[in-house]
Amino acid sequence: MKKVDSNELNLLSMEVILHSGNARSFVFQAVNKASEGDFDQADSLMQEANKQVVIAHKAQTSTLQKEAEGIEIPYSPLFGHAQDTLMTIKTEINLMKEIIKIYKKLKV
């Protein structure tokens, strides 16, 4: 049975963490801009956050597809952390979208 090299998995995990972290940064910048009434910039930053999440998600999915193809994925706390980080930022994006909607209704 083929097996994913642990170094390859570590690099992939760091890619997921990096892009998830970038997304988180964009999301919180977006909410800050919305709180200032700069909704165009807030929307632009949310789009950037989504782009980063897509990159992270593709990296994660490629690994899971390998496992589905019968390629063994070694246990990795770092990969687990990467998946948790991605899941968390996806939730934060959904929450911050709603907060931005509220700011728009209030027209800060």
C-alpha positions as CSV (number, residue, x, y, z in Angstrom):
1,M,0.0,0.0,0.0
2,K,1.3,3.5,-0.9
3,K,1.8,5.9,2.0
4,V,2.0,9.7,2.1
5,D,5.4,10.8,3.3
6,S,5.2,12.5,6.6
7,N,7.2,15.5,5.4
8,E,4.8,15.9,2.5
9,L,1.9,15.8,5.0
10,N,3.6,18.4,7.2
11,L,4.0,20.8,4.3
12,L,0.5,20.3,3.2
13,S,-0.7,20.9,6.8
14,M,1.3,24.1,7.0
15,E,-0.3,25.2,3.7
16,V,-3.7,24.7,5.2
17,I,-2.8,26.6,8.4
18,L,-1.2,29.4,6.4
19,H,-4.1,30.0,4.1
20,S,-6.6,29.6,6.9
21,G,-4.7,32.2,9.0
22,N,-4.6,34.5,6.0
23,A,-8.4,34.2,5.7
24,R,-8.9,34.9,9.4
25,S,-6.8,38.1,9.1
26,F,-8.9,39.2,6.1
27,V,-12.2,38.4,7.9
28,F,-11.3,40.5,11.0
29,Q,-10.0,43.4,8.8
30,A,-13.4,43.2,7.0
31,V,-15.4,43.5,10.2
32,N,-13.2,46.4,11.3
33,K,-13.9,48.2,8.0
34,A,-17.6,47.5,8.3
35,S,-17.6,48.9,11.8
36,E,-16.1,52.1,10.3
37,G,-18.8,52.1,7.6
38,D,-16.4,51.2,4.7
39,F,-18.6,48.4,3.3
40,D,-16.9,48.3,-0.1
41,Q,-13.6,47.5,1.5
42,A,-15.3,45.1,3.9
43,D,-16.8,43.2,1.0
44,S,-13.5,43.1,-0.8
45,L,-11.7,41.8,2.2
46,M,-14.3,39.1,2.7
47,Q,-13.8,38.0,-0.9
48,E,-10.0,37.7,-0.2
49,A,-10.8,35.6,2.9
50,N,-13.0,33.3,0.7
51,K,-10.1,32.9,-1.8
52,Q,-7.8,31.9,1.0
53,V,-10.3,29.4,2.4
54,V,-10.7,27.8,-1.1
55,I,-6.9,27.3,-1.4
56,A,-6.8,25.8,2.1
57,H,-9.8,23.6,1.4
58,K,-8.3,22.3,-1.9
59,A,-5.1,21.3,-0.1
60,Q,-7.1,19.5,2.6
61,T,-9.4,17.8,0.1
62,S,-6.5,16.6,-2.0
63,T,-5.2,14.7,1.1
64,L,-8.5,13.2,1.9
65,Q,-8.9,12.1,-1.7
66,K,-5.6,10.2,-1.5
67,E,-6.9,8.3,1.5
68,A,-10.1,7.5,-0.4
69,E,-7.8,6.1,-3.2
70,G,-6.2,3.7,-0.8
71,I,-3.1,5.7,-0.1
72,E,-2.3,5.6,3.6
73,I,-2.2,8.9,5.5
74,P,-0.1,8.7,8.6
75,Y,-1.5,10.1,11.8
76,S,-0.5,13.7,12.2
77,P,-1.4,16.0,15.0
78,L,-0.4,18.9,12.7
79,F,-2.8,17.8,10.0
80,G,-5.5,17.5,12.7
81,H,-4.7,21.1,13.8
82,A,-4.8,22.3,10.2
83,Q,-8.3,20.8,9.7
84,D,-9.5,22.3,13.0
85,T,-8.1,25.7,11.9
86,L,-9.8,25.5,8.6
87,M,-13.1,24.5,10.1
88,T,-12.9,27.3,12.7
89,I,-12.3,30.0,10.1
90,K,-15.1,28.8,7.9
91,T,-17.4,29.2,10.9
92,E,-15.9,32.7,11.6
93,I,-16.5,33.7,8.0
94,N,-20.2,32.8,8.3
95,L,-20.6,34.6,11.6
96,M,-18.8,37.7,10.3
97,K,-20.9,37.9,7.2
98,E,-23.9,38.2,9.5
99,I,-22.2,40.9,11.6
100,I,-21.4,42.8,8.5
101,K,-25.0,42.6,7.4
102,I,-26.0,44.1,10.8
103,Y,-23.5,46.9,10.4
104,K,-25.0,47.6,6.9
105,K,-28.5,47.8,8.3
106,L,-27.3,50.1,11.0
107,K,-25.3,52.1,8.4
108,V,-22.6,53.0,10.9
